[in-house]
Amino acid sequence: MTEAPAEGLTPLRDAGNELALRKPSRRRPVYELRAGDVLVGRLEAGVLSGAARAECADGAWRFDRPRGFAQRQVRVLSLDGSTEVTTFLREGMGRRGAMELGAHRFELRAHGWWKPRWVWTEGETELAALTTRHTFRDERGRVTLSVAGQASPHAGLLALLGTHLALLSAREQAAAAG
C-alpha cells in the first residue's frame, strides 16, 4: 500500500530509462530523479537518522532504519508510517540485501569498491542499475532501468530505495573511514 504522491511527478514508464540523480541544493538533503527537465521522483534523506521520505508518480513512502551503525534492516512504510510495506534486509557491510513485495523477491548488490554500481535484480533478471558520485555539481548519479525494470509496477520504489541505500552505504563507509 502506498499513498498518493505530490502533484507534478511524471511516471517512470513515461520518462525513459535513463534518469539523473540531482541534488539541487547543497544545504538541503533533497535529491531528485530527473529525465532531462522532467521530475520523476524525490528523496528527502535524513542525514543523521538514516531515514528518508520518497515520492514518485507511483506512490510515496518513508524509509526507516533503526539507529545504530550495526542496524541491518530498512523498513519501507507508508508515508504516514502507519503501514509497513516491506523490509529490506542489508547484508555484507550494507552492500547487498533483499526484500519481498508480494510474490516477488528483489535483490540489490553493489559491484566494485571505488565507484560502485548498484544493481536491482529479480531472480536472474536485471531491473535497474544505479551509480552515485560525489561532485560539487548538482548531478550526483544515474539510474538506468532495463525494459523489465520499466515494466515493473515497483520501478519507482526500486529506483528511490536503491538510491537511498547507496547514499546510506556511502555515508556509513565515510564515517567508518573517518
C-alpha positions as CSV (number, residue, x, y, z in Angstrom):
1,M,0.0,0.0,0.0
2,T,1.3,3.4,-0.9
3,E,0.0,6.9,-0.5
4,A,-0.6,9.4,-3.3
5,P,2.5,11.5,-4.1
6,A,2.6,15.2,-4.7
7,E,1.4,16.6,-8.0
8,G,3.7,17.2,-10.9
9,L,5.7,14.0,-11.0
10,T,5.9,12.1,-14.3
11,P,5.5,8.3,-14.2
12,L,8.8,6.4,-14.6
13,R,7.4,4.4,-17.6
14,D,6.8,7.7,-19.4
15,A,10.2,9.3,-18.6
16,G,12.5,6.8,-20.4
17,N,15.1,4.5,-18.9
18,E,18.0,7.0,-18.2
19,L,17.5,9.1,-15.1
20,A,19.8,11.6,-13.5
21,L,20.1,11.9,-9.7
22,R,20.4,15.6,-8.9
23,K,20.8,17.5,-5.6
24,P,19.6,21.0,-6.4
25,S,20.7,22.5,-3.0
26,R,23.9,21.9,-1.1
27,R,22.2,22.8,2.1
28,R,19.1,20.6,1.9
29,P,19.3,16.8,1.8
30,V,16.8,16.5,-1.0
31,Y,17.6,14.5,-4.2
32,E,15.6,14.5,-7.4
33,L,15.4,11.8,-10.1
34,R,15.0,13.6,-13.4
35,A,14.8,12.7,-17.1
36,G,16.1,15.9,-18.6
37,D,13.9,18.6,-17.2
38,V,11.1,16.2,-16.2
39,L,10.8,15.5,-12.5
40,V,10.2,11.8,-11.9
41,G,10.9,11.3,-8.1
42,R,12.1,13.0,-5.0
43,L,14.1,11.7,-2.0
44,E,14.5,13.7,1.2
45,A,17.2,11.9,3.2
46,G,17.7,12.4,6.9
47,V,21.4,12.8,7.4
48,L,21.7,11.7,11.0
49,S,18.9,9.2,11.3
50,G,19.3,7.1,8.1
51,A,15.6,7.7,7.5
52,A,14.1,9.2,4.3
53,R,10.9,10.3,2.6
54,A,10.4,9.3,-1.0
55,E,7.8,10.0,-3.7
56,C,7.2,9.3,-7.3
57,A,4.1,9.1,-9.5
58,D,3.5,5.5,-8.3
59,G,3.4,6.4,-4.6
60,A,5.1,7.8,-1.6
61,W,7.0,6.1,1.2
62,R,9.0,6.5,4.3
63,F,12.3,4.6,4.7
64,D,13.0,3.9,8.3
65,R,16.2,2.5,9.7
66,P,16.7,1.9,13.4
67,R,19.6,4.0,14.8
68,G,23.0,2.4,15.2
69,F,25.8,1.6,12.9
70,A,25.1,-2.2,13.0
71,Q,21.4,-2.0,12.1
72,R,20.8,-4.2,9.1
73,Q,17.2,-3.5,8.2
74,V,15.4,-0.7,6.4
75,R,11.7,-0.7,6.7
76,V,9.6,0.7,3.9
77,L,6.5,2.3,5.4
78,S,3.5,4.2,4.1
79,L,4.3,7.9,4.1
80,D,2.4,8.5,7.4
81,G,4.2,5.5,9.0
82,S,1.0,3.6,9.8
83,T,1.6,0.6,7.4
84,E,4.7,-1.4,6.7
85,V,5.1,-2.2,3.0
86,T,8.2,-4.4,3.3
87,T,11.6,-4.7,5.0
88,F,14.9,-4.6,3.2
89,L,17.5,-6.7,5.0
90,R,21.0,-5.5,4.4
91,E,24.0,-7.8,4.3
92,G,27.7,-7.6,3.6
93,M,28.6,-4.3,5.1
94,G,25.4,-2.8,3.7
95,R,26.5,-3.5,0.1
96,R,23.8,-6.1,-0.7
97,G,20.5,-7.2,0.6
98,A,17.0,-8.3,-0.4
99,M,13.3,-7.6,0.2
100,E,10.0,-9.2,-0.8
101,L,7.0,-7.5,-2.2
102,G,4.1,-9.8,-2.6
103,A,5.3,-12.9,-4.5
104,H,8.4,-11.0,-5.8
105,R,11.9,-11.1,-4.3
106,F,14.2,-8.2,-5.2
107,E,17.9,-8.2,-4.5
108,L,20.3,-5.3,-4.5
109,R,24.0,-5.7,-4.8
110,A,26.9,-3.2,-5.2
111,H,29.6,-4.2,-7.7
112,G,33.0,-2.5,-7.3
113,W,34.5,-0.5,-4.4
114,W,35.7,2.8,-5.7
115,K,32.7,3.8,-7.7
116,P,30.1,1.1,-7.1
117,R,27.4,0.2,-9.5
118,W,24.3,-0.9,-7.6
119,V,22.1,-3.4,-9.4
120,W,18.5,-4.5,-8.6
121,T,17.6,-8.0,-9.8
122,E,14.5,-10.2,-9.6
123,G,15.8,-13.8,-10.0
124,E,18.3,-13.6,-12.9
125,T,16.6,-10.5,-14.4
126,E,18.4,-7.2,-14.0
127,L,15.8,-4.5,-13.4
128,A,17.8,-1.3,-12.6
129,A,21.4,-0.1,-12.1
130,L,22.4,3.0,-10.3
131,T,25.6,4.9,-9.5
132,T,26.3,7.7,-7.2
133,R,29.0,10.3,-7.4
134,H,30.1,12.9,-5.0
135,T,30.7,16.1,-7.0
136,F,30.3,19.8,-6.4
137,R,27.8,20.0,-9.3
138,D,24.2,19.2,-8.9
139,E,24.3,15.8,-10.7
140,R,25.0,13.1,-8.1
141,G,24.4,9.9,-10.1
142,R,22.5,7.9,-12.7
143,V,19.6,5.4,-12.6
144,T,19.2,3.1,-15.6
145,L,16.2,0.9,-16.0
146,S,16.1,-2.2,-18.1
147,V,13.0,-3.0,-20.2
148,A,11.8,-5.4,-17.4
149,G,12.5,-2.7,-14.8
150,Q,10.5,-0.1,-16.6
151,A,7.6,-2.6,-16.9
152,S,7.7,-3.4,-13.1
153,P,4.9,-1.9,-11.0
154,H,7.6,-1.3,-8.4
155,A,10.1,0.6,-10.6
156,G,9.7,3.9,-8.7
157,L,10.2,2.2,-5.3
158,L,13.2,0.3,-6.5
159,A,14.8,3.5,-8.0
160,L,14.3,5.6,-4.9
161,L,15.1,2.9,-2.3
162,G,18.2,1.8,-4.2
163,T,19.3,5.5,-4.3
164,H,18.7,5.8,-0.6
165,L,20.6,2.6,0.2
166,A,23.6,3.6,-2.0
167,L,23.8,7.0,-0.3
168,L,23.4,5.4,3.2
169,S,26.2,3.0,2.4
170,A,28.5,5.8,1.2
171,R,27.8,7.8,4.4
172,E,28.5,4.8,6.6
173,Q,31.7,4.0,4.8
174,A,32.9,7.6,5.1
175,A,32.0,7.6,8.8
176,A,33.9,4.3,9.3
177,A,37.0,5.7,7.5
178,G,36.9,9.0,9.5
